[in-house]
Amino acid sequence: MAIKSVFKQWEPRKTSKEDSILQEHIAKNPGLYFTEVPVGNPGIYPWDSPSNPRKIDAVKIIGTKSSNHGIFKSGKDIAKLKKVFLAKRIQLIEAKQQLNRPVIGQLLVARELFEEQYNPKKISLLTLLNENITDGALYWVCKNRFDIQVINQTRTVK
């Protein structure tokens, strides 16, 4: 599948702090990214009961050739996305202002739903934060479950 001819280029929203965090990360970590990837779509998976669709801020396909690098909007065509993500090593990314319980929950739920919906080879998790980590307990819970990067970091909680 020719990614560049199937998916539109991503344009960060000027008013979105999460988009600016994501954009800064991608500038320093080039690769093949898809933004606003839908997961948990109702009616086609084991959760046939009503559910709310969710979106992952970004998905990076690990190990792609530099000629395939880019940042693309995922769109709504689940079948096309399945072909892209099937049996690939994937990094799910959530960008937030600070580390908190909602972002932890988002990542853990996203992993389960993404695995069921897209059947990748392997999933890793990353949260991008704009503010220094101030809650040592949350950091302690997270540090062995997913990667945490603070953009413009001045101090790290150990």
Helices and strands as residue ranges (DSSP letters): H 3-6, H 17-28, E 32-39, E 54-61, G 66-68, E 70-73, H 78-85, E 89-96, H 101-118, E 122-129, H 136-142, E 147-150
